[in-house]
């Protein structure tokens, strides 16, 4: 079960991580604005929100484990659609990919709670790390693949292969799980204050994650970096999230100090973003330190948010419903970040205002952490 979850999770960022290093290439080929290029990623992230809301209901007829396999299959189908080098196809593929990722993210949270509850924080960190490994490998190879395969659209479409292979490995595992559980029956906790605070936390960390995922590589290309070197910078951003995603939830679980480790991660992200904005290329060391600090912020934020939900709610149904609500609203709001940043880039001609948006999200996340800590009665298992 654990191995299958990790294989599926490895495909929940790769199609969207493949786009930013090729964003400028695709934009020039299609003749679209920065706002339109940002809308490609924004539409995918907003569909992740829709998928997160609908996931528990969609899982009912199949069971959560089988529905999880189908959701990742949809991600693969969306990647195949990217073979068509046209703007409408790029939007449609992003929506399919985003919907599949949104459904899968919620179902994985419920599967972890149901089958691997004894180490929910550590396993959640491992699941997020698996996503980051996939995103890192994608960032490294996507630009060379575009040259080898003969075009940017082929390089975007090739990520259907690992998604479909992961489904093939997962399906025999899913079929052995009885379909008698009722994890899809819990309603979204609309009237629960804790759930809304967790939603605010997840929305803010998602805004920072998707904002940087979409615009980090184009930002440094704007500063004169070649596309392959900017892609390597994005790869460092992805790989540096891995230790943060593993260590911060585990330490929060062991030390019983969720607020401390959450605030530390937010402070790191704010420092990295401010540094990239005010001094994007320090002498000698370059931007690599800023990128690592940004990565700590977003790398730890997502698993800490999922972990605090898993620790607070008593069963898989309520934890899955709260995760669906937090990720649903979080992705809907975060989906606006790539679009809004692109529009602000078109309007201002520079990145100062778009990056200020990410600083504001980090500050609001810090407020949410303090409120979550003051109202939660059970932050550890």
BELZI-V706250 format. One record per residue. RES is the residue in one letter. PSI is psi in whole degrees, -180 to 180 (999 if undefined). Layout:
[[RES:PSI] [RES:PSI]]
This chain:
[[X:-46] [X:-45] [X:-42] [X:-42] [X:-43] [X:-38] [X:-43] [X:-44] [X:-30] [X:-17] [X:6] [X:6] [X:-21] [X:-45] [X:-32] [X:-26] [X:-23] [X:-27] [X:-47] [X:-43] [X:-22] [X:6] [X:-49] [X:-37] [X:-48] [X:-39] [X:-43] [X:-40] [X:-42] [X:-14] [X:43] [X:164] [X:172] [X:-38] [X:-43] [X:-40] [X:-39] [X:-31] [X:-29] [X:-49] [X:-37] [X:-43] [X:-38] [X:-45] [X:-39] [X:-35] [X:-27] [X:-38] [X:-45] [X:-46] [X:-36] [X:-41] [X:-40] [X:-12] [X:-51] [X:-38] [X:-41] [X:-27] [X:-19] [X:-55] [X:-32] [X:-28] [X:150] [X:-39] [X:-44] [X:-41] [X:-33] [X:-43] [X:-41] [X:-41] [X:-44] [X:-30] [X:-37] [X:-38] [X:-44] [X:-41] [X:-39] [X:-36] [X:-39] [X:-38] [X:-23] [X:-5] [X:-26] [X:114] [X:67] [X:150] [X:-45] [X:-39] [X:-36] [X:-41] [X:-48] [X:-42] [X:-41] [X:-38] [X:-42] [X:-47] [X:-47] [X:-42] [X:-46] [X:-42] [X:-41] [X:-45] [X:-47] [X:-38] [X:-43] [X:-43] [X:-37] [X:-41] [X:-43] [X:-38] [X:-42] [X:-45] [X:-36] [X:-43] [X:-24] [X:38] [X:-25] [X:-26] [X:52] [X:-42] [X:-46] [X:-43] [X:-40] [X:-41] [X:-42] [X:-39] [X:-42] [X:-38] [X:-41] [X:-41] [X:-42] [X:-37] [X:-45] [X:-43] [X:-37] [X:-49] [X:-39] [X:-47] [X:-35] [X:-41] [X:-9] [X:-38] [X:-49] [X:-36] [X:-36] [X:-36] [X:-45] [X:-43] [X:-12] [X:19] [X:156] [X:-33] [X:-35] [X:-38] [X:-32] [X:-34] [X:-25] [X:-18] [X:2] [X:-30] [X:-55] [X:-30] [X:-46] [X:-33] [X:-40] [X:-40] [X:-40] [X:-36] [X:-38] [X:-34] [X:-44] [X:-33] [X:-46] [X:-35] [X:-24] [X:-8] [X:127] [X:148] [X:32] [X:-5] [X:163] [X:35] [X:-18] [X:7] [X:-15] [X:136] [X:156] [X:136] [X:67] [X:-32] [X:10] [X:118] [X:-39] [X:-41] [X:-39] [X:-38] [X:-42] [X:-35] [X:-42] [X:-44] [X:-49] [X:-37] [X:-43] [X:-42] [X:-33] [X:-37] [X:-45] [X:-41] [X:-53] [X:-29] [X:-47] [X:-39] [X:-40] [X:-39] [X:-1] [X:-52] [X:-47] [X:-33] [X:-48] [X:-24] [X:-37] [X:-32] [X:0] [X:4] [X:142] [X:156] [X:-40] [X:-39] [X:-39] [X:-35] [X:-37] [X:-34] [X:-41] [X:-37] [X:-42] [X:-42] [X:-40] [X:-47] [X:-31] [X:-15] [X:-21] [X:-55] [X:-35] [X:-43] [X:-31] [X:-47] [X:-44] [X:-49] [X:-38] [X:-42] [X:-39] [X:-38] [X:-43] [X:-42] [X:-9] [X:43] [X:66] [X:-44] [X:-40] [X:-50] [X:-31] [X:-45] [X:-36] [X:-40] [X:-41] [X:-42] [X:-40] [X:-45] [X:-41] [X:-40] [X:-43] [X:-42] [X:-44] [X:-40] [X:-44] [X:-30] [X:-46] [X:-34] [X:74] [X:-29] [X:81] [X:150] [X:144] [X:-59] [X:-21] [X:-163] [X:2] [X:-38] [X:-41] [X:-42] [X:-40] [X:-42] [X:-43] [X:-43] [X:-38] [X:-42] [X:-52] [X:-29] [X:-41] [X:-29] [X:-47] [X:-52] [X:-31] [X:-39] [X:-46] [X:-37] [X:-42] [X:-31] [X:-46] [X:-37] [X:-31] [X:-36] [X:147] [X:-19] [X:173] [X:-37] [X:-49] [X:-36] [X:-41] [X:-40] [X:-44] [X:-39] [X:-40] [X:-42] [X:-47] [X:-46] [X:-34] [X:-58] [X:-37] [X:-45] [X:-36] [X:-44] [X:-42] [X:-29] [X:-25] [X:-22] [X:-52] [X:-38] [X:-49] [X:-40] [X:-39] [X:-42] [X:-42] [X:-34] [X:-42] [X:-40] [X:-39] [X:-20] [X:9] [X:176] [X:0] [X:-49] [X:-45] [X:-41] [X:-28] [X:-30] [X:-39] [X:-35] [X:-41] [X:-39] [X:-40] [X:-40] [X:-42] [X:-35] [X:-39] [X:-40] [X:-43] [X:-38] [X:-47] [X:-40] [X:-41] [X:-47] [X:-33] [X:-19] [X:-17] [X:137] [X:-13] [X:90] [X:-3] [X:154] [X:999]]
